[in-house]
Amino acid sequence: MLKKQSYSTSEVARFCHVTADTIRKWALADRIEVFKTPGGHRRIRHEELLRFLRENAIPIHPELQDPYQRILIIDDDQGSAAIIRRFLDRVRRRVEIEEATDAFLAGYRLATFKPDVVFLSLAMAGVDGLLTCQRIKAMAEHANTRIIVMGSGQDSSVNGRAMEIGVSLVMRKPFSPDDLRRGLAKVGVEVS
């Protein structure tokens, strides 16, 4: 089944648990981007709605979620990548998983696989993780890609810089399956 490309203000109101009038007010205040049909009806594009929900910490209704998520793991530490893969293999939600162990393969996978979520290690040999994040977010086709960076340190300046460049979440290694579940939920991917 194909997902809808746009929604009426009434549909968006239902997903946000508010009235359609509230959605119109948010649109007038430029909180959510709308367009008008030739008949004058307001519509909100699917990607804009997802952006709005994530930015405002509103749970994403199952009807809006893709039937599967594409997840790319960029890490040269095979142990961490294996933990993520084993966790994702056991979840009920359908996921497609690809891995990259170096910068070249990461670039190739980003272009061909088009992931929804990227797990990116900050400690890959010869790779500046934050610069890589910045380059990913600068690409128009990855503007909505959620990036979860993984690091072993507790450097608050790295966390701050990561959030400034559009990283969705910083996770500390080592992590447990519960950490992965909570982390994915924070970026809008509910798994059970």
PyRosetta script that sets phi, psi and omega in degrees:
from pyrosetta import init, pose_from_sequence

init()
pose = pose_from_sequence("MLKKQSYSTSEVARFCHVTADTIRKWALADRIEVFKTPGGHRRIRHEELLRFLRENAIPIHPELQDPYQRILIIDDDQGSAAIIRRFLDRVRRRVEIEEATDAFLAGYRLATFKPDVVFLSLAMAGVDGLLTCQRIKAMAEHANTRIIVMGSGQDSSVNGRAMEIGVSLVMRKPFSPDDLRRGLAKVGVEVS")
pose.set_psi(1, 132.2)
pose.set_omega(1, 179.3)
pose.set_phi(2, -79.6)
pose.set_psi(2, 139.4)
pose.set_omega(2, 177.4)
pose.set_phi(3, -78.2)
pose.set_psi(3, 153.8)
pose.set_omega(3, 178.3)
pose.set_phi(4, -67.9)
pose.set_psi(4, 148.2)
pose.set_omega(4, 179.3)
pose.set_phi(5, -89.6)
pose.set_psi(5, -25.9)
pose.set_omega(5, 179.5)
pose.set_phi(6, -150.6)
pose.set_psi(6, 162.6)
pose.set_omega(6, -175.0)
pose.set_phi(7, -133.5)
pose.set_psi(7, 151.0)
pose.set_omega(7, 175.4)
pose.set_phi(8, -75.5)
pose.set_psi(8, 165.5)
pose.set_omega(8, 178.0)
pose.set_phi(9, -64.1)
pose.set_psi(9, -31.2)
pose.set_omega(9, 178.1)
pose.set_phi(10, -66.7)
pose.set_psi(10, -42.0)
pose.set_omega(10, 178.4)
pose.set_phi(11, -65.1)
pose.set_psi(11, -44.2)
pose.set_omega(11, 180.0)
pose.set_phi(12, -63.7)
pose.set_psi(12, -38.5)
pose.set_omega(12, 177.9)
pose.set_phi(13, -59.6)
pose.set_psi(13, -41.4)
pose.set_omega(13, 178.8)
pose.set_phi(14, -62.9)
pose.set_psi(14, -42.2)
pose.set_omega(14, -179.9)
pose.set_phi(15, -67.7)
pose.set_psi(15, -30.0)
pose.set_omega(15, -177.4)
pose.set_phi(16, -95.8)
pose.set_psi(16, -4.7)
pose.set_omega(16, -179.6)
pose.set_phi(17, 61.5)
pose.set_psi(17, 42.5)
pose.set_omega(17, 176.6)
pose.set_phi(18, -135.9)
pose.set_psi(18, -177.7)
pose.set_omega(18, 177.7)
pose.set_phi(19, -88.9)
pose.set_psi(19, 161.3)
pose.set_omega(19, 176.8)
pose.set_phi(20, -62.2)
pose.set_psi(20, -32.7)
pose.set_omega(20, 178.1)
pose.set_phi(21, -63.0)
pose.set_psi(21, -37.6)
pose.set_omega(21, 177.6)
pose.set_phi(22, -63.3)
pose.set_psi(22, -40.8)
pose.set_omega(22, 178.6)
pose.set_phi(23, -62.3)
pose.set_psi(23, -43.3)
pose.set_omega(23, 178.4)
pose.set_phi(24, -61.2)
pose.set_psi(24, -40.9)
pose.set_omega(24, 178.3)
pose.set_phi(25, -65.3)
pose.set_psi(25, -41.5)
pose.set_omega(25, 177.6)
pose.set_phi(26, -62.0)
pose.set_psi(26, -38.2)
pose.set_omega(26, 179.1)
pose.set_phi(27, -65.4)
pose.set_psi(27, -43.6)
pose.set_omega(27, 178.8)
pose.set_phi(28, -64.5)
pose.set_psi(28, -30.8)
pose.set_omega(28, 178.7)
pose.set_phi(29, -87.1)
pose.set_psi(29, 6.7)
pose.set_omega(29, -179.7)
pose.set_phi(30, 60.8)
pose.set_psi(30, 29.1)
pose.set_omega(30, 175.6)
pose.set_phi(31, -82.6)
pose.set_psi(31, -29.6)
pose.set_omega(31, 178.4)
pose.set_phi(32, -137.2)
pose.set_psi(32, 136.0)
pose.set_omega(32, -176.1)
pose.set_phi(33, -85.5)
pose.set_psi(33, 128.6)
pose.set_omega(33, 178.4)
pose.set_phi(34, -122.3)
pose.set_psi(34, 160.5)
pose.set_omega(34, 169.9)
pose.set_phi(35, -131.7)
pose.set_psi(35, 162.4)
pose.set_omega(35, -179.2)
pose.set_phi(36, -111.0)
pose.set_psi(36, 139.4)
pose.set_omega(36, 175.5)
pose.set_phi(37, -75.7)
pose.set_psi(37, 165.8)
pose.set_omega(37, 176.9)
pose.set_phi(38, -55.4)
pose.set_psi(38, -25.7)
pose.set_omega(38, 178.3)
pose.set_phi(39, -84.6)
pose.set_psi(39, -0.2)
pose.set_omega(39, 177.0)
pose.set_phi(40, 90.2)
pose.set_psi(40, 9.0)
pose.set_omega(40, 179.8)
pose.set_phi(41, -86.0)
pose.set_psi(41, 138.6)
pose.set_omega(41, 178.4)
pose.set_phi(42, -78.7)
pose.set_psi(42, 138.7)
pose.set_omega(42, 176.8)
pose.set_phi(43, -136.4)
pose.set_psi(43, 150.3)
pose.set_omega(43, 177.5)
pose.set_phi(44, -121.3)
pose.set_psi(44, 127.0)
pose.set_omega(44, 179.8)
pose.set_phi(45, -68.3)
pose.set_psi(45, 149.9)
pose.set_omega(45, -177.7)
pose.set_phi(46, -53.6)
pose.set_psi(46, -50.2)
pose.set_omega(46, -177.4)
pose.set_phi(47, -65.3)
pose.set_psi(47, -35.9)
pose.set_omega(47, 177.5)
pose.set_phi(48, -65.9)
pose.set_psi(48, -41.2)
pose.set_omega(48, 178.6)
pose.set_phi(49, -62.4)
pose.set_psi(49, -44.9)
pose.set_omega(49, 178.7)
pose.set_phi(50, -62.0)
pose.set_psi(50, -41.9)
pose.set_omega(50, 178.1)
pose.set_phi(51, -59.5)
pose.set_psi(51, -47.2)
pose.set_omega(51, -178.8)
pose.set_phi(52, -60.7)
pose.set_psi(52, -46.2)
pose.set_omega(52, -179.6)
pose.set_phi(53, -61.0)
pose.set_psi(53, -44.5)
pose.set_omega(53, -179.2)
pose.set_phi(54, -65.1)
pose.set_psi(54, -45.8)
pose.set_omega(54, -177.7)
pose.set_phi(55, -64.3)
pose.set_psi(55, -25.4)
pose.set_omega(55, -177.9)
pose.set_phi(56, -107.2)
pose.set_psi(56, 13.3)
pose.set_omega(56, 176.8)
pose.set_phi(57, 53.1)
pose.set_psi(57, 39.9)
pose.set_omega(57, 175.9)
pose.set_phi(58, -97.0)
pose.set_psi(58, 127.6)
pose.set_omega(58, -179.1)
pose.set_phi(59, -56.4)
pose.set_psi(59, 140.4)
pose.set_omega(59, -178.9)
pose.set_phi(60, -84.9)
pose.set_psi(60, 119.3)
pose.set_omega(60, -179.2)
pose.set_phi(61, -60.8)
pose.set_psi(61, 140.2)
pose.set_omega(61, -179.8)
pose.set_phi(62, -54.8)
pose.set_psi(62, -31.3)
pose.set_omega(62, 179.2)
pose.set_phi(63, -62.3)
pose.set_psi(63, -25.8)
pose.set_omega(63, -178.1)
pose.set_phi(64, -89.8)
pose.set_psi(64, -15.5)
pose.set_omega(64, -175.6)
pose.set_phi(65, -79.8)
pose.set_psi(65, 143.1)
pose.set_omega(65, 175.6)
pose.set_phi(66, -63.1)
pose.set_psi(66, 153.0)
pose.set_omega(66, 179.1)
pose.set_phi(67, -63.9)
pose.set_psi(67, -22.0)
pose.set_omega(67, 175.3)
pose.set_phi(68, -147.3)
pose.set_psi(68, 160.5)
pose.set_omega(68, 177.9)
pose.set_phi(69, -116.4)
pose.set_psi(69, 140.3)
pose.set_omega(69, 175.0)
pose.set_phi(70, -98.2)
pose.set_psi(70, 120.5)
pose.set_omega(70, -176.1)
pose.set_phi(71, -122.3)
pose.set_psi(71, 126.8)
pose.set_omega(71, 178.9)
pose.set_phi(72, -110.0)
pose.set_psi(72, 129.2)
pose.set_omega(72, 177.6)
pose.set_phi(73, -107.0)
pose.set_psi(73, 116.6)
pose.set_omega(73, 178.4)
pose.set_phi(74, -111.3)
pose.set_psi(74, 102.9)
pose.set_omega(74, -175.7)
pose.set_phi(75, -163.8)
pose.set_psi(75, 133.4)
pose.set_omega(75, 175.8)
pose.set_phi(76, -90.3)
pose.set_psi(76, -1.4)
pose.set_omega(76, 175.1)
pose.set_phi(77, -89.7)
pose.set_psi(77, 101.7)
pose.set_omega(77, -176.1)
pose.set_phi(78, -62.9)
pose.set_psi(78, -27.0)
pose.set_omega(78, 178.9)
pose.set_phi(79, -65.2)
pose.set_psi(79, -48.2)
pose.set_omega(79, 179.2)
pose.set_phi(80, -65.0)
pose.set_psi(80, -43.3)
pose.set_omega(80, 179.4)
pose.set_phi(81, -61.4)
pose.set_psi(81, -39.2)
pose.set_omega(81, -179.9)
pose.set_phi(82, -66.4)
pose.set_psi(82, -38.2)
pose.set_omega(82, 178.3)
pose.set_phi(83, -62.1)
pose.set_psi(83, -45.8)
pose.set_omega(83, -179.9)
pose.set_phi(84, -63.3)
pose.set_psi(84, -46.2)
pose.set_omega(84, -178.5)
pose.set_phi(85, -62.2)
pose.set_psi(85, -45.2)
pose.set_omega(85, 179.4)
pose.set_phi(86, -61.0)
pose.set_psi(86, -41.8)
pose.set_omega(86, 178.3)
pose.set_phi(87, -61.5)
pose.set_psi(87, -48.3)
pose.set_omega(87, -177.2)
pose.set_phi(88, -68.0)
pose.set_psi(88, -31.4)
pose.set_omega(88, 177.5)
pose.set_phi(89, -65.8)
pose.set_psi(89, -23.2)
pose.set_omega(89, -175.8)
pose.set_phi(90, -97.5)
pose.set_psi(90, -7.0)
pose.set_omega(90, -178.2)
pose.set_phi(91, -78.6)
pose.set_psi(91, 155.3)
pose.set_omega(91, -178.8)
pose.set_phi(92, -77.3)
pose.set_psi(92, -28.1)
pose.set_omega(92, 179.9)
pose.set_phi(93, -71.0)
pose.set_psi(93, 140.0)
pose.set_omega(93, 180.0)
pose.set_phi(94, -72.7)
pose.set_psi(94, 128.5)
pose.set_omega(94, 176.4)
pose.set_phi(95, -134.0)
pose.set_psi(95, 149.0)
pose.set_omega(95, 169.7)
pose.set_phi(96, -110.5)
pose.set_psi(96, 134.2)
pose.set_omega(96, -175.1)
pose.set_phi(97, -123.8)
pose.set_psi(97, 134.0)
pose.set_omega(97, 171.1)
pose.set_phi(98, -129.2)
pose.set_psi(98, 156.1)
pose.set_omega(98, 179.3)
pose.set_phi(99, -128.7)
pose.set_psi(99, 152.1)
pose.set_omega(99, 174.2)
pose.set_phi(100, -139.4)
pose.set_psi(100, 132.9)
pose.set_omega(100, -177.8)
pose.set_phi(101, -108.4)
pose.set_psi(101, 0.6)
pose.set_omega(101, 177.0)
pose.set_phi(102, -150.3)
pose.set_psi(102, 170.7)
pose.set_omega(102, -174.3)
pose.set_phi(103, -64.7)
pose.set_psi(103, -39.7)
pose.set_omega(103, -178.9)
pose.set_phi(104, -62.7)
pose.set_psi(104, -50.0)
pose.set_omega(104, -179.8)
pose.set_phi(105, -64.8)
pose.set_psi(105, -34.8)
pose.set_omega(105, 177.5)
pose.set_phi(106, -61.5)
pose.set_psi(106, -45.7)
pose.set_omega(106, 178.4)
pose.set_phi(107, -61.6)
pose.set_psi(107, -42.0)
pose.set_omega(107, 178.5)
pose.set_phi(108, -63.2)
pose.set_psi(108, -47.0)
pose.set_omega(108, -179.1)
pose.set_phi(109, -64.6)
pose.set_psi(109, -38.9)
pose.set_omega(109, 177.4)
pose.set_phi(110, -59.7)
pose.set_psi(110, -42.2)
pose.set_omega(110, -176.8)
pose.set_phi(111, -74.1)
pose.set_psi(111, -37.5)
pose.set_omega(111, -173.8)
pose.set_phi(112, -96.8)
pose.set_psi(112, -34.6)
pose.set_omega(112, -175.7)
pose.set_phi(113, -86.5)
pose.set_psi(113, -29.7)
pose.set_omega(113, -179.9)
pose.set_phi(114, 51.3)
pose.set_psi(114, 68.3)
pose.set_omega(114, -175.4)
pose.set_phi(115, -70.5)
pose.set_psi(115, 152.8)
pose.set_omega(115, 172.6)
pose.set_phi(116, -85.2)
pose.set_psi(116, -35.3)
pose.set_omega(116, -178.3)
pose.set_phi(117, -132.3)
pose.set_psi(117, 137.9)
pose.set_omega(117, 175.9)
pose.set_phi(118, -121.6)
pose.set_psi(118, 125.8)
pose.set_omega(118, 167.7)
pose.set_phi(119, -94.1)
pose.set_psi(119, 119.6)
pose.set_omega(119, -175.5)
pose.set_phi(120, -126.2)
pose.set_psi(120, 122.7)
pose.set_omega(120, 177.5)
pose.set_phi(121, -76.9)
pose.set_psi(121, 135.9)
pose.set_omega(121, 175.8)
pose.set_phi(122, -82.7)
pose.set_psi(122, -9.4)
pose.set_omega(122, -173.4)
pose.set_phi(123, -110.8)
pose.set_psi(123, 28.2)
pose.set_omega(123, 178.1)
pose.set_phi(124, -74.0)
pose.set_psi(124, 140.4)
pose.set_omega(124, -179.1)
pose.set_phi(125, -62.4)
pose.set_psi(125, 127.7)
pose.set_omega(125, 175.8)
pose.set_phi(126, 72.8)
pose.set_psi(126, 12.2)
pose.set_omega(126, -177.9)
pose.set_phi(127, -127.3)
pose.set_psi(127, 130.4)
pose.set_omega(127, 173.7)
pose.set_phi(128, -87.5)
pose.set_psi(128, 105.1)
pose.set_omega(128, -174.9)
pose.set_phi(129, -58.9)
pose.set_psi(129, -43.0)
pose.set_omega(129, -179.0)
pose.set_phi(130, -68.7)
pose.set_psi(130, -37.9)
pose.set_omega(130, 176.6)
pose.set_phi(131, -64.6)
pose.set_psi(131, -38.7)
pose.set_omega(131, 177.4)
pose.set_phi(132, -62.0)
pose.set_psi(132, -44.2)
pose.set_omega(132, 177.1)
pose.set_phi(133, -58.6)
pose.set_psi(133, -45.7)
pose.set_omega(133, -179.1)
pose.set_phi(134, -60.7)
pose.set_psi(134, -41.5)
pose.set_omega(134, 179.9)
pose.set_phi(135, -67.5)
pose.set_psi(135, -38.7)
pose.set_omega(135, 178.5)
pose.set_phi(136, -62.9)
pose.set_psi(136, -48.6)
pose.set_omega(136, -176.6)
pose.set_phi(137, -68.4)
pose.set_psi(137, -21.5)
pose.set_omega(137, 179.4)
pose.set_phi(138, -76.1)
pose.set_psi(138, -17.5)
pose.set_omega(138, 179.9)
pose.set_phi(139, -81.2)
pose.set_psi(139, 128.2)
pose.set_omega(139, -177.0)
pose.set_phi(140, -55.9)
pose.set_psi(140, -40.3)
pose.set_omega(140, -177.7)
pose.set_phi(141, -70.2)
pose.set_psi(141, -11.9)
pose.set_omega(141, 178.8)
pose.set_phi(142, -115.7)
pose.set_psi(142, 17.0)
pose.set_omega(142, -179.5)
pose.set_phi(143, -59.2)
pose.set_psi(143, -32.5)
pose.set_omega(143, -179.3)
pose.set_phi(144, -101.0)
pose.set_psi(144, 4.1)
pose.set_omega(144, 177.6)
pose.set_phi(145, -69.7)
pose.set_psi(145, 130.0)
pose.set_omega(145, 178.7)
pose.set_phi(146, -90.1)
pose.set_psi(146, 128.2)
pose.set_omega(146, -178.1)
pose.set_phi(147, -111.7)
pose.set_psi(147, 126.9)
pose.set_omega(147, 174.3)
pose.set_phi(148, -111.5)
pose.set_psi(148, 112.8)
pose.set_omega(148, 178.6)
pose.set_phi(149, -91.4)
pose.set_psi(149, 146.0)
pose.set_omega(149, -177.9)
pose.set_phi(150, -121.0)
pose.set_psi(150, 127.6)
pose.set_omega(150, 178.7)
pose.set_phi(151, -143.3)
pose.set_psi(151, 160.1)
pose.set_omega(151, -178.5)
pose.set_phi(152, -97.9)
pose.set_psi(152, -14.0)
pose.set_omega(152, -179.2)
pose.set_phi(153, -92.6)
pose.set_psi(153, 171.8)
pose.set_omega(153, 178.5)
pose.set_phi(154, -119.3)
pose.set_psi(154, 54.7)
pose.set_omega(154, -177.7)
pose.set_phi(155, -90.0)
pose.set_psi(155, 110.1)
pose.set_omega(155, -176.9)
pose.set_phi(156, -67.3)
pose.set_psi(156, -27.5)
pose.set_omega(156, 178.4)
pose.set_phi(157, -68.6)
pose.set_psi(157, -35.6)
pose.set_omega(157, 176.4)
pose.set_phi(158, -66.3)
pose.set_psi(158, -43.3)
pose.set_omega(158, 178.8)
pose.set_phi(159, -58.9)
pose.set_psi(159, -45.9)
pose.set_omega(159, 179.9)
pose.set_phi(160, -62.3)
pose.set_psi(160, -45.9)
pose.set_omega(160, 178.7)
pose.set_phi(161, -63.4)
pose.set_psi(161, -39.2)
pose.set_omega(161, -179.4)
pose.set_phi(162, -61.3)
pose.set_psi(162, -45.0)
pose.set_omega(162, -179.7)
pose.set_phi(163, -66.6)
pose.set_psi(163, -35.0)
pose.set_omega(163, 179.0)
pose.set_phi(164, -62.6)
pose.set_psi(164, -33.4)
pose.set_omega(164, -176.7)
pose.set_phi(165, -93.3)
pose.set_psi(165, 6.1)
pose.set_omega(165, 173.0)
pose.set_phi(166, 103.7)
pose.set_psi(166, 11.1)
pose.set_omega(166, 175.8)
pose.set_phi(167, -68.1)
pose.set_psi(167, 137.4)
pose.set_omega(167, -178.4)
pose.set_phi(168, -80.2)
pose.set_psi(168, -33.5)
pose.set_omega(168, -174.5)
pose.set_phi(169, -159.9)
pose.set_psi(169, 143.4)
pose.set_omega(169, 173.5)
pose.set_phi(170, -111.1)
pose.set_psi(170, 123.0)
pose.set_omega(170, 178.2)
pose.set_phi(171, -112.8)
pose.set_psi(171, 143.8)
pose.set_omega(171, -179.9)
pose.set_phi(172, -96.8)
pose.set_psi(172, 131.6)
pose.set_omega(172, 174.1)
pose.set_phi(173, -84.5)
pose.set_psi(173, 147.7)
pose.set_omega(173, -7.6)
pose.set_phi(174, -76.5)
pose.set_psi(174, 157.2)
pose.set_omega(174, -179.3)
pose.set_phi(175, -129.4)
pose.set_psi(175, 157.4)
pose.set_omega(175, -178.7)
pose.set_phi(176, -102.4)
pose.set_psi(176, 169.7)
pose.set_omega(176, 174.0)
pose.set_phi(177, -57.5)
pose.set_psi(177, -36.6)
pose.set_omega(177, 177.6)
pose.set_phi(178, -65.3)
pose.set_psi(178, -37.9)
pose.set_omega(178, 176.2)
pose.set_phi(179, -61.5)
pose.set_psi(179, -42.3)
pose.set_omega(179, 179.5)
pose.set_phi(180, -65.2)
pose.set_psi(180, -43.0)
pose.set_omega(180, 179.6)
pose.set_phi(181, -60.7)
pose.set_psi(181, -47.9)
pose.set_omega(181, 179.9)
pose.set_phi(182, -65.2)
pose.set_psi(182, -41.1)
pose.set_omega(182, 179.9)
pose.set_phi(183, -62.7)
pose.set_psi(183, -44.8)
pose.set_omega(183, 178.4)
pose.set_phi(184, -65.0)
pose.set_psi(184, -38.3)
pose.set_omega(184, 178.0)
pose.set_phi(185, -61.5)
pose.set_psi(185, -37.9)
pose.set_omega(185, -179.9)
pose.set_phi(186, -64.9)
pose.set_psi(186, -25.4)
pose.set_omega(186, 178.1)
pose.set_phi(187, -101.4)
pose.set_psi(187, 13.4)
pose.set_omega(187, 172.7)
pose.set_phi(188, 91.3)
pose.set_psi(188, 13.4)
pose.set_omega(188, 178.4)
pose.set_phi(189, -112.5)
pose.set_psi(189, 102.8)
pose.set_omega(189, -180.0)
pose.set_phi(190, -84.9)
pose.set_psi(190, 124.8)
pose.set_omega(190, 176.3)
pose.set_phi(191, -126.3)
pose.set_psi(191, 151.6)
pose.set_omega(191, 178.5)
pose.set_phi(192, -140.7)
pose.dump_pdb("model.pdb")
